Amino acid sequence: MTKIKRKPIEKRPLYREEIGNAIRDAIVSGDLKPGDRIVETQWAKDLGVSQSPVREAIRELEMIGLVENIPYQGCFVRKITKQDMKDAYRVRMYLEMLGIQDAVESATEAQLKEIYQILEEMEAEAKKSAFNSYTKKNEQFHEKIIEISQNKLLIRLWKQSHIQDSTFFGTQLSEQTLEALAVRHKDLYDAIAARDEKRAKEAIYQHFQELIEELDKKA
């Protein structure tokens, strides 16, 4: 197994989250694959931290379903299933339905331009088949819509849903091209720009429902 060189994290308060992000990034990028064991001591050594925060970070990843702890064997990267993704899409659908409703009501012209710019950047990354860059732009697009609401509880719940992970794995599972996935976001932007609440809510519902139906069709 090829050893992955990791950059040590500077020691300071609240760096547990960065450790978790480092492990999550390794899972999302494919450096750590389903079934791979996550060794606390090795991660602590590679990142230049003690084992305690690594252990806490792994527990948090276990809580969100990215890893699983098998008694007497250790902690392993968990395979993300179709049902995991369907559950994530359903939760996101209703959170983002509220977010897009608020965006229709309160988005400024400057915010609309920002959303459109992200959309164009997402489409450009899709045309280059730049998978990681595409998924990040996809996440930014949805996040910007949620942030416009200024609903702090909604924003917190949306972020706690670990959108980065669901976006990455959902894109991996999809049989559509990146360009086809990117262009689907145009309907969301158009509905917000038209200030049409009904159209926007229907668009976000259809956006996720199509992804769920695609998963249902997979063998």
TITI-418587 format. One line per 10 residues: number of its first residue (from 1); for each residue y, z, x negated of N, C-alpha, C, O. Coordinates in pm, 1 decimal. Example, Ala and Ser with C-alpha at 12.3 -4.5 7.8 and 13.67 -1.06 7.14 Angstrom:
2
1	-569.0 780.0 -1319.0 -450.0 780.0 -1230.0 -330.0 780.0 -1320.0 -331.9 846.5 -1423.6 ~ -225.0 708.0 -1285.0 -106.0 714.0 -1367.0 3.0 787.0 -1290.0 113.8 803.9 -1340.9
***
This chain:
219
1	-119.8 0.0 -84.4 0.0 0.0 0.0 124.6 0.0 -87.8 137.9 83.8 -177.0 ~ 217.0 -94.7 -62.6 338.1 -105.2 -142.7 429.3 13.3 -119.0 457.8 47.9 -4.4 ~ 475.4 75.5 -225.8 564.3 190.7 -213.8 704.1 142.4 -178.8 758.1 53.6 -244.9 ~ 762.4 200.5 -75.5 896.3 163.4 -30.5 997.8 255.4 -97.6 988.3 377.6 -85.8 ~ 1094.0 197.9 -167.3 1196.6 276.4 -234.1 1300.8 321.1 -133.3 1359.6 238.7 -63.2 ~ 1323.5 451.4 -125.9 1417.6 504.0 -28.6 1535.3 569.0 -99.3 1519.2 633.2 -203.1 ~ 1652.8 551.9 -42.8 1773.7 608.5 -100.6 1786.6 754.4 -58.6 1788.8 783.5 61.0 ~ 1795.2 847.6 -154.7 1809.3 989.1 -120.2 1933.9 1012.6 -35.2 2036.5 947.2 -53.7 ~ 1923.3 1106.8 58.2 2034.4 1141.0 145.3 2112.0 1257.6 85.2 2053.6 1357.0 42.1 ~ 2242.1 1244.4 82.8 2325.6 1351.1 29.6 2308.9 1476.7 114.6 2316.5 1470.4 237.3
11	2286.2 1590.8 49.7 2265.8 1715.2 122.2 2397.7 1765.7 178.7 2495.1 1784.2 105.7 ~ 2399.5 1787.6 308.0 2514.9 1843.5 376.0 2469.8 1885.7 514.9 2361.7 1844.4 557.0 ~ 2546.1 1965.4 588.2 2504.4 2010.8 721.1 2474.9 1893.7 815.0 2538.8 1788.7 807.4 ~ 2376.8 1913.6 903.7 2341.6 1818.3 1008.2 2286.8 1685.4 955.7 2305.5 1581.4 1018.9 ~ 2219.4 1688.5 840.2 2163.7 1564.1 790.4 2024.4 1536.4 845.7 1963.4 1435.1 811.6 ~ 1973.4 1625.5 930.7 1842.1 1602.5 991.8 1841.5 1471.7 1071.2 1742.2 1398.8 1070.6 ~ 1952.5 1442.2 1139.5 1960.8 1320.3 1218.1 1947.7 1196.4 1130.1 1886.3 1097.6 1170.3 ~ 2005.3 1201.5 1010.2 1995.2 1088.3 918.0 1852.0 1068.2 870.3 1807.3 955.2 850.7 ~ 1781.0 1178.3 851.8 1639.9 1169.0 811.9 1560.5 1101.8 922.8 1478.7 1013.2 897.8 ~ 1585.9 1145.5 1046.5 1519.1 1083.6 1160.4 1550.9 935.7 1170.6 1463.6 854.3 1200.8
21	1677.4 900.9 1145.1 1716.9 760.2 1150.1 1647.4 678.7 1041.6 1611.2 563.0 1063.3 ~ 1628.8 739.9 924.2 1562.3 669.4 814.4 1416.8 638.5 850.6 1367.6 528.7 824.7 ~ 1348.4 736.6 910.8 1209.4 715.2 951.9 1204.1 614.9 1067.0 1119.0 525.9 1069.0 ~ 1295.6 629.9 1162.4 1301.1 537.4 1276.2 1324.8 394.2 1227.0 1260.2 300.6 1274.2 ~ 1417.5 377.7 1132.2 1445.8 243.9 1080.4 1323.1 182.1 1014.5 1299.9 61.6 1024.3 ~ 1244.4 266.8 946.9 1122.5 217.3 882.5 1021.2 170.9 987.6 948.1 74.2 965.9 ~ 1017.6 240.3 1100.8 926.8 202.4 1210.1 975.7 74.0 1275.8 898.9 -20.0 1296.1 ~ 1104.8 71.5 1308.9 1162.4 -43.2 1377.6 1156.7 -169.6 1292.8 1133.8 -278.4 1345.7 ~ 1177.6 -156.5 1160.9 1176.3 -272.6 1071.7 1035.0 -321.2 1041.3 1015.8 -432.8 993.0 ~ 936.2 -236.2 1070.1 798.0 -275.0 1041.5 746.9 -225.7 908.6 631.5 -250.5 873.8
31	832.7 -154.4 831.2 784.5 -95.5 705.7 673.5 5.8 734.9 576.6 17.3 659.8 ~ 690.0 79.1 845.9 584.7 167.1 896.2 527.8 102.5 1021.4 601.4 74.4 1116.0 ~ 399.1 79.2 1022.4 335.4 9.8 1134.2 253.4 107.2 1219.5 218.0 215.6 1173.0 ~ 222.9 68.7 1345.2 139.0 154.3 1429.8 11.3 195.6 1357.7 -60.6 112.3 1302.6 ~ -14.9 324.4 1359.2 -132.8 377.2 1292.0 -105.1 431.0 1153.9 -186.9 505.1 1099.5 ~ 9.5 395.5 1094.8 44.6 447.9 962.1 75.5 597.3 971.6 137.2 643.7 1067.5 ~ 31.8 670.3 871.2 57.4 814.0 869.0 194.1 843.6 807.5 233.8 781.1 709.2 ~ 264.3 938.3 865.5 394.2 980.7 813.5 371.6 1110.9 737.3 340.9 1214.1 797.1 ~ 386.7 1105.6 606.9 358.1 1221.2 521.0 488.6 1294.0 489.4 576.3 1240.4 421.6 ~ 499.9 1416.5 539.4 622.2 1496.3 521.0 662.8 1507.7 375.3 778.3 1484.7 339.4
41	565.9 1543.6 291.8 597.1 1567.6 150.4 650.0 1442.3 82.0 741.2 1450.0 -0.3 ~ 593.4 1327.6 115.6 636.8 1203.0 53.6 777.9 1164.7 97.6 859.8 1120.8 16.8 ~ 805.3 1182.4 228.7 938.5 1151.2 280.1 1043.1 1245.7 220.0 1153.3 1203.3 184.9 ~ 1007.8 1372.5 208.9 1100.4 1469.5 150.2 1132.8 1430.8 6.0 1248.0 1437.4 -37.0 ~ 1029.9 1390.6 -67.5 1048.6 1350.6 -207.2 1133.3 1223.7 -216.2 1226.5 1215.8 -296.1 ~ 1099.6 1124.3 -133.1 1170.7 996.5 -137.7 1318.1 1010.4 -100.7 1403.7 943.7 -158.8 ~ 1347.4 1097.0 -4.3 1484.8 1111.9 43.4 1562.4 1220.5 -30.3 1683.3 1234.6 -11.8 ~ 1492.4 1297.3 -114.2 1559.9 1400.5 -191.0 1602.5 1519.9 -108.2 1708.5 1578.0 -131.4 ~ 1518.2 1557.1 -9.7 1548.6 1671.3 77.4 1426.3 1762.9 82.9 1319.9 1729.7 30.7 ~ 1443.3 1877.6 146.7 1330.1 1968.8 162.1 1242.4 1923.1 278.8 1281.9 1836.9 357.3
51	1122.2 1982.3 289.3 1029.8 1941.7 394.6 1073.7 1985.6 533.4 1042.7 1919.2 632.3 ~ 1145.9 2097.5 541.7 1182.2 2152.7 672.0 1257.8 2054.4 761.0 1216.3 2033.3 875.0 ~ 1367.4 1993.1 714.1 1437.8 1898.8 801.0 1357.0 1772.2 830.1 1373.8 1710.1 935.0 ~ 1269.5 1734.3 736.9 1182.5 1618.9 761.6 1087.3 1651.3 876.5 1063.7 1568.5 964.5 ~ 1033.0 1773.1 874.2 942.4 1816.7 980.2 1013.8 1817.0 1115.9 957.6 1773.7 1216.5 ~ 1138.6 1866.4 1117.5 1216.4 1869.9 1241.7 1246.0 1728.9 1291.6 1239.6 1702.2 1411.6 ~ 1278.3 1639.0 1199.1 1307.8 1500.7 1236.7 1184.6 1433.4 1296.7 1195.0 1359.0 1394.2 ~ 1068.6 1460.0 1238.2 944.5 1401.5 1288.8 913.6 1454.6 1428.4 866.7 1380.1 1514.4 ~ 939.9 1583.5 1450.8 918.3 1641.0 1584.3 1003.9 1570.1 1688.4 958.2 1543.4 1799.5 ~ 1128.7 1539.5 1651.8 1217.3 1469.7 1745.7 1166.8 1329.2 1774.8 1175.7 1282.2 1888.3
61	1114.0 1262.0 1673.4 1058.6 1128.4 1694.0 933.4 1134.7 1781.8 904.1 1042.0 1857.3 ~ 860.9 1244.7 1770.3 743.1 1265.1 1855.6 786.7 1282.5 2000.8 720.8 1232.8 2092.1 ~ 897.4 1352.9 2021.7 947.0 1377.6 2157.0 988.0 1248.5 2227.1 974.4 1237.5 2348.9 ~ 1038.2 1150.2 2151.0 1081.4 1024.9 2213.5 970.7 919.8 2213.0 991.6 807.1 2257.9 ~ 852.3 956.5 2162.0 736.3 869.4 2173.4 713.4 769.6 2062.1 627.4 682.4 2074.6 ~ 789.3 780.1 1951.9 769.5 685.8 1842.3 653.7 725.6 1751.3 592.2 640.4 1687.1 ~ 624.3 855.2 1746.1 513.0 902.7 1663.8 426.4 997.7 1745.5 469.7 1048.9 1848.7 ~ 305.4 1020.7 1699.5 216.0 1114.9 1767.0 147.5 1202.9 1663.3 111.9 1158.3 1554.2 ~ 130.3 1327.8 1700.5 67.1 1425.6 1611.2 -77.7 1443.4 1654.3 -104.5 1488.9 1765.5 ~ -170.1 1408.1 1567.7 -312.3 1421.9 1596.7 -363.5 1546.7 1525.4 -358.5 1553.6 1402.6
71	-413.1 1646.1 1600.9 -459.8 1771.5 1540.3 -557.5 1749.4 1425.4 -651.3 1670.5 1436.1 ~ -533.8 1820.7 1315.1 -618.4 1820.3 1195.5 -615.3 1687.4 1119.2 -686.6 1671.4 1020.1 ~ -533.5 1592.5 1164.6 -525.7 1463.4 1095.0 -385.4 1433.3 1042.6 -368.9 1378.8 933.5 ~ -285.7 1469.5 1121.5 -148.0 1445.0 1077.9 -67.2 1371.0 1181.8 -108.5 1357.3 1296.9 ~ 50.0 1322.9 1139.0 142.7 1253.4 1227.5 138.5 1103.5 1197.9 145.1 1062.1 1082.1 ~ 127.6 1022.9 1303.2 110.2 879.0 1286.9 209.1 801.4 1373.5 253.7 849.2 1477.8 ~ 241.9 681.8 1328.4 328.4 593.4 1406.4 252.5 549.8 1530.9 138.4 504.2 1522.5 ~ 316.1 564.1 1645.1 252.1 532.7 1772.4 278.0 387.9 1812.2 388.0 336.5 1791.6 ~ 178.9 323.0 1868.2 196.3 187.0 1917.8 272.7 191.5 2049.8 235.9 264.1 2142.1 ~ 380.2 112.3 2056.9 459.2 104.9 2178.9 388.6 11.6 2277.1 359.3 -103.2 2243.8
81	361.4 60.8 2398.0 285.6 -15.7 2496.4 377.6 -88.0 2595.8 497.6 -61.4 2602.2 ~ 319.0 -178.5 2672.0 393.8 -247.6 2777.8 448.9 -146.4 2878.0 561.6 -160.5 2925.4 ~ 369.2 -44.3 2910.1 414.1 55.0 3007.2 532.9 133.9 2953.3 624.1 167.7 3028.7 ~ 532.4 163.5 2823.5 647.4 230.8 2761.1 773.8 149.3 2783.1 878.2 203.3 2819.8 ~ 763.5 18.2 2760.3 879.7 -68.4 2772.9 923.4 -82.0 2917.7 1043.1 -83.4 2946.3 ~ 828.5 -92.0 3008.6 863.3 -102.4 3150.6 936.1 23.5 3197.0 1033.7 15.4 3271.5 ~ 888.9 138.5 3153.2 955.3 264.3 3188.5 1097.3 267.9 3133.1 1190.7 309.9 3201.5 ~ 1112.6 223.2 3008.1 1244.7 221.8 2944.7 1339.0 126.9 3017.8 1455.5 159.6 3040.1 ~ 1288.9 10.3 3054.8 1372.7 -87.4 3125.7 1417.1 -34.6 3262.7 1530.7 -57.2 3304.4 ~ 1328.3 34.9 3331.1 1364.3 87.4 3463.6 1475.0 192.0 3453.2 1569.1 192.8 3532.5
91	1462.3 279.8 3354.7 1565.1 382.5 3335.1 1697.7 316.4 3297.4 1802.3 349.9 3353.0 ~ 1693.1 223.2 3203.5 1814.7 154.0 3161.7 1877.8 76.8 3277.0 2000.3 72.1 3288.9 ~ 1796.1 17.1 3361.1 1846.9 -62.4 3472.6 1944.4 18.4 3558.1 2053.2 -28.4 3591.7 ~ 1903.4 140.6 3592.5 1987.0 220.0 3683.0 2104.4 285.7 3610.3 2210.9 303.7 3669.4 ~ 2086.6 321.2 3484.6 2199.8 373.0 3407.8 2305.3 263.8 3390.5 2424.7 288.6 3407.0 ~ 2260.8 144.4 3357.6 2354.6 36.8 3331.5 2412.4 -22.7 3459.7 2518.1 -85.7 3456.9 ~ 2344.1 -3.0 3570.7 2400.6 -44.5 3698.8 2527.1 36.1 3727.8 2626.7 -17.8 3776.1 ~ 2521.8 165.3 3697.9 2639.7 250.3 3713.7 2747.1 211.8 3612.3 2865.5 205.0 3645.2 ~ 2704.1 186.7 3488.4 2798.9 150.8 3383.9 2871.9 20.6 3412.8 2993.0 12.2 3392.2 ~ 2800.8 -81.1 3460.2 2864.0 -210.8 3484.7 2955.4 -204.5 3606.0 3054.7 -276.9 3613.7
101	2921.6 -117.8 3700.4 3008.5 -97.1 3816.3 3144.3 -42.7 3771.0 3249.3 -89.1 3815.4 ~ 3139.9 55.8 3682.2 3264.1 113.0 3629.5 3339.3 12.0 3543.2 3462.3 8.9 3543.3 ~ 3264.4 -71.1 3469.2 3328.2 -171.2 3383.6 3405.0 -273.1 3467.0 3514.1 -315.5 3428.9 ~ 3348.5 -312.0 3580.1 3416.1 -405.0 3670.6 3550.2 -347.6 3715.8 3650.1 -418.9 3725.2 ~ 3550.2 -217.9 3743.3 3670.5 -153.3 3796.6 3776.7 -128.3 3690.4 3896.1 -136.6 3719.3 ~ 3734.5 -97.5 3567.0 3832.6 -47.2 3470.7 3845.6 -123.9 3338.4 3928.9 -87.2 3255.6 ~ 3766.7 -227.9 3316.3 3774.7 -300.4 3189.1 3911.5 -365.5 3171.6 3960.1 -434.2 3261.4 ~ 3972.7 -343.9 3056.3 4099.4 -407.9 3025.0 4073.5 -547.4 2969.9 3960.1 -581.8 2936.3 ~ 4179.1 -627.2 2960.7 4163.2 -761.3 2904.5 4115.1 -754.0 2759.5 4035.6 -836.8 2714.8 ~ 4164.6 -653.8 2687.1 4122.9 -636.7 2547.4 3973.8 -604.1 2539.8 3903.8 -654.7 2452.1
111	3924.9 -520.1 2631.0 3782.9 -483.9 2632.8 3696.2 -603.3 2672.3 3586.5 -621.2 2619.3 ~ 3745.8 -684.7 2765.2 3672.6 -805.8 2803.8 3660.0 -901.0 2684.9 3554.7 -961.0 2663.6 ~ 3767.4 -914.1 2608.3 3763.6 -999.7 2489.4 3663.5 -946.1 2387.9 3593.6 -1023.0 2322.0 ~ 3657.0 -812.6 2375.4 3563.4 -751.8 2280.5 3418.9 -778.1 2322.5 3334.1 -810.2 2239.2 ~ 3391.6 -764.2 2452.2 3257.3 -790.0 2502.9 3219.1 -936.0 2477.8 3107.5 -966.0 2435.6 ~ 3314.2 -1026.2 2504.7 3286.5 -1168.8 2487.1 3262.4 -1202.8 2339.8 3177.9 -1286.2 2307.3 ~ 3337.3 -1137.3 2252.0 3318.5 -1160.8 2108.4 3178.9 -1117.5 2064.1 3112.8 -1187.4 1987.3 ~ 3134.4 -1000.9 2113.4 3000.0 -953.1 2080.2 2895.2 -1050.9 2133.7 2795.2 -1079.0 2067.7 ~ 2920.3 -1102.5 2255.6 2829.3 -1200.7 2315.0 2817.6 -1324.5 2226.9 2707.3 -1373.6 2202.9 ~ 2930.9 -1375.0 2178.9 2929.0 -1492.6 2091.9 2855.7 -1463.9 1961.2 2780.4 -1547.6 1911.6
121	2878.7 -1344.8 1906.1 2811.3 -1307.4 1781.1 2660.7 -1294.7 1803.4 2581.3 -1333.1 1717.5 ~ 2621.8 -1240.6 1918.9 2479.9 -1228.4 1951.3 2414.7 -1365.7 1959.8 2305.7 -1386.9 1906.7 ~ 2482.2 -1459.1 2027.0 2428.8 -1594.2 2039.8 2418.9 -1663.3 1904.2 2325.1 -1738.9 1878.9 ~ 2516.7 -1636.6 1816.9 2514.3 -1696.4 1682.6 2396.6 -1643.6 1601.8 2329.8 -1719.8 1532.0 ~ 2370.9 -1512.8 1611.2 2257.4 -1454.8 1538.9 2125.3 -1507.9 1594.5 2029.8 -1530.1 1520.0 ~ 2121.2 -1527.8 1726.2 2000.4 -1581.6 1788.6 1971.9 -1722.7 1738.7 1856.7 -1756.7 1711.9 ~ 2076.4 -1805.8 1725.7 2059.0 -1942.7 1677.9 2006.2 -1946.5 1534.8 1936.0 -2039.8 1495.7 ~ 2041.2 -1843.2 1457.1 1993.5 -1835.6 1318.3 1855.9 -1769.9 1310.1 1798.9 -1757.0 1201.8 ~ 1802.5 -1728.2 1426.0 1674.4 -1655.3 1431.3 1679.5 -1528.0 1347.0 1579.7 -1486.8 1288.0 ~ 1798.0 -1466.5 1342.7 1817.5 -1341.4 1267.9 1780.9 -1224.5 1358.7 1866.2 -1167.1 1426.5
131	1652.9 -1190.9 1358.3 1597.8 -1095.0 1454.7 1671.4 -961.1 1453.1 1718.7 -915.9 1557.4 ~ 1681.9 -897.0 1336.4 1742.6 -763.8 1329.0 1889.8 -766.7 1368.8 1936.3 -678.6 1441.1 ~ 1962.9 -867.1 1322.2 2104.8 -878.4 1357.1 2122.1 -904.8 1506.1 2213.6 -852.2 1569.6 ~ 2032.9 -987.2 1561.2 2039.2 -1015.8 1704.6 2021.2 -888.0 1787.2 2097.7 -862.4 1880.2 ~ 1919.8 -808.4 1752.7 1894.1 -687.6 1831.6 2009.5 -588.2 1821.8 2038.4 -517.2 1918.1 ~ 2075.2 -582.7 1707.1 2190.1 -492.8 1692.6 2306.4 -539.2 1779.3 2373.5 -457.0 1841.7 ~ 2331.2 -670.2 1784.1 2437.6 -723.3 1868.7 2404.1 -704.2 2017.1 2491.8 -676.3 2098.7 ~ 2276.8 -719.6 2049.8 2230.7 -695.9 2186.5 2262.7 -552.1 2227.6 2317.4 -527.7 2335.2 ~ 2228.1 -458.6 2141.3 2255.0 -317.7 2168.5 2405.6 -293.1 2181.9 2448.4 -221.8 2272.6 ~ 2485.7 -351.0 2093.0 2631.0 -332.5 2097.2 2690.2 -384.8 2227.9 2781.0 -323.7 2284.2
141	2639.0 -497.2 2275.6 2687.5 -556.7 2400.2 2669.9 -459.7 2516.5 2763.8 -433.6 2591.7 ~ 2550.4 -407.5 2530.3 2522.7 -314.3 2639.6 2599.9 -182.5 2620.4 2650.2 -124.4 2716.6 ~ 2608.2 -137.1 2496.3 2678.7 -12.4 2468.1 2826.5 -22.7 2504.6 2883.4 71.8 2559.4 ~ 2888.6 -135.6 2475.0 3030.4 -154.0 2505.5 3054.9 -144.5 2655.9 3154.2 -85.9 2698.9 ~ 2965.7 -201.3 2735.3 2978.9 -193.0 2881.2 2970.6 -47.2 2927.1 3049.3 -3.3 3011.0 ~ 2874.5 27.6 2871.2 2858.8 168.1 2907.3 2981.8 249.0 2865.9 3027.8 335.1 2940.8 ~ 3034.4 221.5 2747.5 3147.9 298.8 2696.2 3274.4 278.3 2778.7 3357.0 368.9 2788.9 ~ 3290.0 161.1 2837.1 3408.1 133.4 2919.0 3418.1 229.7 3036.8 3527.8 260.8 3083.2 ~ 3303.0 276.6 3085.0 3301.7 368.1 3199.8 3374.7 499.2 3171.7 3427.8 562.1 3263.1 ~ 3376.9 540.0 3044.4 3435.0 668.6 3003.4 3367.0 786.7 3074.2 3421.9 896.8 3080.2
151	3248.0 762.1 3126.9 3166.7 867.1 3189.0 3083.6 931.2 3077.2 2983.6 874.8 3032.8 ~ 3126.0 1048.3 3032.9 3064.0 1110.2 2916.3 2916.1 1140.7 2937.5 2835.7 1125.3 2845.5 ~ 2880.2 1183.6 3057.2 2739.2 1213.4 3084.5 2657.0 1085.5 3082.5 2547.6 1082.9 3026.0 ~ 2708.4 979.9 3143.4 2637.7 851.8 3143.4 2619.1 801.1 3001.5 2510.1 756.8 2965.1 ~ 2724.6 807.2 2921.0 2716.9 760.9 2782.5 2612.7 840.8 2704.5 2535.1 784.3 2627.3 ~ 2611.4 972.3 2725.1 2515.5 1056.7 2653.8 2372.0 1025.4 2695.8 2283.2 1014.3 2611.2 ~ 2349.3 1011.0 2826.8 2214.2 981.2 2875.8 2167.6 844.7 2826.8 2050.8 827.3 2792.1 ~ 2259.2 747.9 2823.8 2224.4 614.2 2776.9 2183.0 618.6 2630.6 2082.9 558.2 2592.2 ~ 2259.9 690.0 2548.7 2227.7 699.1 2406.4 2098.8 777.7 2382.7 2024.6 748.9 2288.8 ~ 2072.4 877.0 2468.0 1949.9 955.5 2454.0 1826.2 874.2 2492.4 1713.3 914.7 2464.7
161	1848.3 760.2 2555.9 1736.2 672.5 2593.2 1689.1 588.4 2474.8 1594.3 510.9 2486.9 ~ 1756.9 604.5 2358.4 1717.2 536.4 2234.1 1707.9 385.6 2254.7 1602.6 323.5 2239.5 ~ 1824.8 329.7 2290.4 1833.7 187.8 2323.2 1796.1 99.3 2205.2 1736.3 -6.8 2223.5 ~ 1831.1 142.5 2083.8 1798.0 62.5 1965.2 1648.3 35.0 1958.9 1605.4 -76.7 1929.8 ~ 1569.8 138.6 1986.6 1424.2 123.6 1978.9 1372.3 31.9 2089.1 1292.3 -57.9 2062.8 ~ 1418.2 54.4 2213.2 1367.2 -26.4 2323.8 1411.1 -172.1 2310.8 1336.6 -263.0 2347.4 ~ 1532.8 -194.6 2258.3 1579.8 -331.8 2238.0 1493.3 -403.5 2135.2 1454.0 -518.4 2155.1 ~ 1464.1 -334.7 2025.0 1384.5 -394.8 1918.0 1243.3 -426.7 1966.3 1195.9 -539.4 1952.3 ~ 1177.0 -326.8 2023.0 1037.6 -347.4 2062.9 1027.3 -441.8 2182.3 932.7 -519.9 2192.3 ~ 1125.2 -434.5 2272.9 1124.6 -525.5 2386.2 1139.0 -669.9 2342.1 1073.7 -758.6 2396.9
171	1224.6 -694.0 2242.8 1242.7 -828.9 2189.0 1116.4 -875.5 2118.6 1078.6 -992.3 2127.7 ~ 1051.1 -783.3 2048.3 924.1 -816.5 1981.1 818.0 -860.3 2082.6 743.8 -955.6 2058.7 ~ 811.6 -790.4 2194.9 708.4 -818.3 2294.7 737.4 -944.2 2375.9 645.8 -1004.6 2431.8 ~ 864.3 -984.1 2382.7 901.8 -1099.5 2464.5 849.1 -1229.0 2403.6 844.6 -1244.8 2281.6 ~ 809.3 -1321.6 2491.3 763.6 -1452.3 2446.3 876.7 -1555.0 2449.3 857.1 -1670.6 2411.9 ~ 995.3 -1512.4 2494.1 1110.6 -1602.0 2498.1 1174.8 -1612.5 2359.7 1158.5 -1523.5 2276.2 ~ 1246.5 -1719.7 2336.2 1318.4 -1735.6 2210.8 1439.3 -1641.6 2210.0 1483.7 -1595.1 2315.0 ~ 1491.3 -1614.6 2091.5 1610.8 -1530.7 2081.9 1728.3 -1596.2 2154.4 1807.9 -1527.4 2218.3 ~ 1739.2 -1727.5 2144.8 1848.8 -1797.5 2212.0 1839.4 -1781.3 2364.0 1940.9 -1762.5 2431.1 ~ 1718.5 -1788.6 2417.3 1699.6 -1771.8 2561.5 1733.8 -1629.3 2605.1 1790.9 -1608.3 2712.1
181	1698.5 -1532.6 2521.8 1729.1 -1393.3 2552.5 1879.8 -1367.4 2543.0 1935.5 -1291.9 2622.7 ~ 1944.2 -1429.6 2446.5 2087.8 -1406.9 2426.7 2169.4 -1462.8 2542.4 2260.7 -1396.7 2591.9 ~ 2136.9 -1584.4 2585.7 2217.8 -1650.9 2687.8 2211.2 -1577.3 2822.4 2299.8 -1593.9 2906.2 ~ 2107.1 -1496.6 2843.0 2094.3 -1420.5 2967.9 2210.1 -1321.2 2986.5 2239.5 -1280.2 3098.8 ~ 2274.7 -1283.4 2877.2 2382.4 -1184.3 2885.0 2513.4 -1243.6 2936.8 2605.8 -1170.4 2972.3 ~ 2520.5 -1377.3 2940.9 2642.6 -1442.1 2988.7 2669.7 -1406.3 3134.2 2785.3 -1388.1 3172.5 ~ 2565.2 -1395.8 3215.9 2582.4 -1359.4 3356.9 2647.4 -1222.3 3371.6 2729.0 -1200.9 3461.3 ~ 2611.2 -1130.2 3283.8 2668.1 -995.3 3290.0 2817.5 -1000.0 3258.4 2899.0 -939.4 3327.9 ~ 2851.4 -1072.6 3153.3 2993.4 -1083.7 3116.6 3072.6 -1151.3 3228.3 3179.6 -1103.6 3266.2 ~ 3020.5 -1262.1 3281.0 3092.1 -1337.0 3384.7 3119.2 -1250.7 3508.0 3226.2 -1259.9 3568.1
191	3022.4 -1167.3 3545.4 3039.7 -1081.8 3663.2 3148.6 -978.0 3640.4 3228.0 -949.6 3730.0 ~ 3152.1 -921.2 3519.2 3256.0 -822.9 3487.5 3392.6 -891.1 3484.4 3489.3 -839.5 3540.4 ~ 3400.6 -1006.1 3419.4 3527.1 -1078.8 3407.7 3579.5 -1121.0 3544.5 3700.5 -1129.0 3565.4 ~ 3487.2 -1148.4 3638.7 3526.7 -1187.7 3774.2 3563.7 -1067.9 3860.9 3607.9 -1084.5 3974.6 ~ 3545.7 -948.1 3807.8 3575.2 -823.8 3881.8 3495.3 -817.8 4012.1 3544.7 -770.9 4114.7 ~ 3371.7 -865.8 4006.1 3285.7 -872.2 4124.2 3176.2 -765.6 4111.4 3075.6 -786.6 4043.6 ~ 3196.9 -651.9 4177.1 3104.2 -539.2 4163.4 2964.2 -572.8 4213.8 2865.2 -541.5 4147.6 ~ 2955.6 -636.4 4330.8 2823.8 -670.6 4386.5 2748.6 -764.6 4293.6 2630.2 -745.2 4266.1 ~ 2818.5 -865.9 4246.0 2756.5 -963.1 4154.9 2712.4 -896.6 4025.4 2606.0 -928.1 3972.0 ~ 2793.8 -805.0 3974.9 2762.1 -736.9 3849.4 2637.3 -649.9 3863.2 2550.6 -651.1 3775.9
201	2628.3 -574.4 3972.7 2512.5 -487.6 3994.1 2386.1 -570.8 4013.0 2279.1 -534.2 3964.4 ~ 2398.9 -682.8 4083.7 2283.4 -771.1 4102.4 2241.9 -833.8 3969.4 2123.1 -852.0 3942.5 ~ 2341.7 -866.7 3886.6 2313.6 -929.9 3757.2 2240.1 -834.8 3664.5 2145.4 -875.7 3597.4 ~ 2281.9 -707.8 3659.3 2215.5 -612.2 3569.7 2075.4 -580.3 3621.0 1982.8 -561.3 3542.1 ~ 2059.7 -574.6 3755.1 1926.7 -551.5 3812.8 1834.5 -666.7 3775.7 1721.7 -644.8 3731.6 ~ 1882.4 -788.8 3793.4 1801.0 -907.0 3763.5 1771.4 -916.3 3614.5 1663.4 -959.9 3574.6 ~ 1868.0 -875.1 3532.2 1853.2 -879.2 3386.9 1729.5 -801.9 3342.2 1649.5 -850.6 3262.3 ~ 1715.6 -680.5 3395.2 1601.9 -597.0 3355.1 1476.0 -629.4 3434.6 1365.2 -617.7 3382.3 ~ 1491.8 -669.8 3560.2 1375.0 -701.6 3641.3 1298.3 -818.8 3581.6 1175.2 -820.3 3584.4 ~ 1369.8 -916.5 3528.0 1303.2 -1030.9 3465.0 1223.9 -987.6 3341.8 1115.5 -1039.6 3315.7
211	1278.9 -891.9 3266.2 1207.0 -842.0 3148.2 1080.6 -767.0 3189.6 976.4 -778.7 3125.1 ~ 1091.1 -690.2 3297.3 974.8 -615.3 3348.2 867.6 -712.1 3397.6 749.1 -694.1 3369.4 ~ 909.3 -814.3 3471.0 814.3 -912.6 3523.3 746.4 -990.0 3410.9 628.8 -1025.1 3420.8 ~ 821.3 -1016.1 3304.2 762.8 -1084.0 3188.8 652.2 -999.5 3126.0 547.6 -1051.4 3086.9 ~ 676.6 -867.8 3116.9 575.1 -778.7 3063.0 451.4 -774.1 3151.9 339.3 -765.3 3101.9 ~ 471.6 -779.8 3284.2 359.2 -777.9 3378.6 268.8 -899.7 3361.7 148.6 -893.2 3387.8 ~ 327.9 -1010.9 3317.6 252.1 -1135.0 3302.5 171.4 -1140.7 3174.5 77.9 -1219.8 3161.9 ~ 209.5 -1053.7 3076.8 140.1 -1054.8 2949.7 -1.7 -1001.3 2964.9 -26.5 -908.7 3042.1 ~ -93.3 -1060.1 2891.2 -235.8 -1017.5 2899.9 -252.0 -878.4 2841.4 -362.8 -824.9 2839.2
***
